[in-house]
Structures are given as C-alpha cells and as structure tokens.
Amino acid sequence: MIFMKIVGFSGSPRKDGSTNTLIKRIFKKAEDNDYETNIFYLNDMNINPCQACGYCKENEGCDLDDAMKNLYEEIENADYIIIGSPIYYGEVSAQTKLFTDRFYSIFNSKTKNLDNKKVILVYSQGNPDPQTYIKYIRHQNKFLYEFMGFDVIDTLIASGINSKEELLKNQEILEKADEISAKIE
Ligand SMILES: Cc1cc2nc3c(=O)[nH]c(=O)nc-3n(C[C@H](O)[C@H](O)[C@H](O)COP(=O)(O)O)c2cc1C
C-alpha cells in the first residue's frame, strides 16, 4: 500500500480563517486515502528570523534552537507540503516570511535533497482581482520555491476573501481547492 505524508504550514494567525480552511480542504483527498496529514500554525510557534550567521554554510543544519528544528524534519519527511499565507500589504504574512527565510539552511545542506519535493501554495487576499499580486506570487515561485528545488505543482489564489464565511460561499475557489486536492495521489 502506498503511504504518503502531507504537511501544511499556515502563516495565518486566524485559526478559523480562510487560509487554514483551504489547507484543510486540500487535505481531503489525502485523508480519503488514509494518508497522514498534519497542519502547523506558524503563528503559534517559536520561529526566529534567520541570523545570516553562516553556520549552515560550514555545518549541517541551523544553529538556532527553536521550532524549526522539528519543521525541517517535517519538510524532509513529507511527500507534499502545502504553504498557505494571507496577503498582507501585497506580500506574505510576517509569520510565513520568518519560516521561508529559514529554508536557507536546507539550501546550504550537503545531505538534504529536497529536489522535486512537491509544493502547493495557497494565498488568501481581500482584493477581488486574482491578478493584483500575480507578479509577486510568480516571483515567490521562481526565486524562492523553484530556486530551492521544490516542484510547485499548483498555486491557489483565493481572491475577494476576508473570512472563512466568505470563502465557504465562493464555489469557484472551493472547486479549485478540490481540484488541487485530487492531484495528491
Ligand atoms: C495586516 C493586514 C494587511 C492586509 N493587506 C492586504 C493586502 O495588501 N491586499 C489584500 O488583498 N488583502 C489584504 N488583507 C486582507 C487579507 O489578505 C484577507 O483578509 C485574508 O483573507 C486573510 O486570510 P485569513 O482568513 O487566513 O486570515 C490584509 C489583512 C491584514 C490583517
């Protein structure tokens, strides 16, 4: 039997908000298949900013002793990772940025091979036009995720959304989430 692990990382501080709801919705197909799913709320975790100390260039791993120690393992052991963030002032939330900057020690690792790890990106934004931040989102895909060697299999932009209630009324976005969910196989 095939067994897979799907791990979500949410950069939204709102537990019952749209970002978390979308990540969990994307878990659906994996859960139907009895794959393991787990969501980490970055807002609740002790994640320090990258110190650019250079430790990871000379050694394996990161010198900071915080929640990332566990999250590095989670990323390494996952078949799919889902990274979700609300859009704040045209960019990802600070919680998300703290997390993704810390990818640097994975980038510098001589032993970790994350090439082609499958990544699904989720963005939730109040602005109704999904094209508004598209340049930024493409930039993230290219200069962060693809640069890291991740295989971005899909990007969901939930536009015109400010709450879970608004999301649950938006059939188009929910269907797109279900389509992405079906790709986890
Ligand atoms: C500090 C802050 C800044 C925001 N900036 C933007 C923005 O630049 N563009 C936008 O479309 N929505 C913006 N929003 C709205 C959020 O992106 C939107 O409400 C999103 O759905 C929140 O996701 P959540 O439900 O997971 O919390 C902002 C919200 C906050 C709290």
The ligand as a MOL file (V3000), in Angstrom:
LIG
                    3D

  0  0  0     0  0            999 V3000
M  V30 BEGIN CTAB
M  V30 COUNTS 31 33 0 0 0
M  V30 BEGIN ATOM
M  V30 1 C -2.3610 43.4610 8.1870 0
M  V30 2 C -3.2300 43.1010 7.0190 0
M  V30 3 C -2.8530 43.5050 5.7520 0
M  V30 4 C -3.6170 43.1390 4.6410 0
M  V30 5 N -3.2040 43.5300 3.4030 0
M  V30 6 C -3.8950 43.1230 2.3110 0
M  V30 7 C -3.4490 43.4770 1.0130 0
M  V30 8 O -2.4310 44.1300 0.8110 0
M  V30 9 N -4.2010 43.0490 -0.0360 0
M  V30 10 C -5.3260 42.2980 0.1190 0
M  V30 11 O -5.9380 41.9440 -0.8830 0
M  V30 12 N -5.7730 41.9490 1.3530 0
M  V30 13 C -5.0750 42.3320 2.4390 0
M  V30 14 N -5.5080 41.9650 3.6940 0
M  V30 15 C -6.6830 41.0790 3.8200 0
M  V30 16 C -6.2870 39.6170 3.9770 0
M  V30 17 O -5.3730 39.2190 2.9910 0
M  V30 18 C -7.5160 38.7180 3.8720 0
M  V30 19 O -8.4600 39.0990 4.8460 0
M  V30 20 C -7.2120 37.2310 4.0170 0
M  V30 21 O -8.3040 36.5020 3.5840 0
M  V30 22 C -6.9480 36.8320 5.4320 0
M  V30 23 O -6.6840 35.4470 5.4960 0
M  V30 24 P -7.1770 34.5630 6.7680 0
M  V30 25 O -8.6630 34.4260 6.6210 0
M  V30 26 O -6.4600 33.2710 6.6500 0
M  V30 27 O -6.7720 35.3290 7.9730 0
M  V30 28 C -4.7910 42.3580 4.8170 0
M  V30 29 C -5.1740 41.9630 6.1160 0
M  V30 30 C -4.4070 42.3210 7.2060 0
M  V30 31 C -4.8180 41.8710 8.5950 0
M  V30 END ATOM
M  V30 BEGIN BOND
M  V30 1 1 1 2
M  V30 2 1 2 3
M  V30 3 2 2 30
M  V30 4 2 3 4
M  V30 5 1 4 5
M  V30 6 1 4 28
M  V30 7 2 5 6
M  V30 8 1 6 7
M  V30 9 1 6 13
M  V30 10 2 7 8
M  V30 11 1 7 9
M  V30 12 1 9 10
M  V30 13 2 10 11
M  V30 14 1 10 12
M  V30 15 2 12 13
M  V30 16 1 13 14
M  V30 17 1 14 15
M  V30 18 1 14 28
M  V30 19 1 15 16
M  V30 20 1 16 17
M  V30 21 1 16 18
M  V30 22 1 18 19
M  V30 23 1 18 20
M  V30 24 1 20 21
M  V30 25 1 20 22
M  V30 26 1 22 23
M  V30 27 1 23 24
M  V30 28 2 24 25
M  V30 29 1 24 26
M  V30 30 1 24 27
M  V30 31 2 28 29
M  V30 32 1 29 30
M  V30 33 1 30 31
M  V30 END BOND
M  V30 END CTAB
M  END
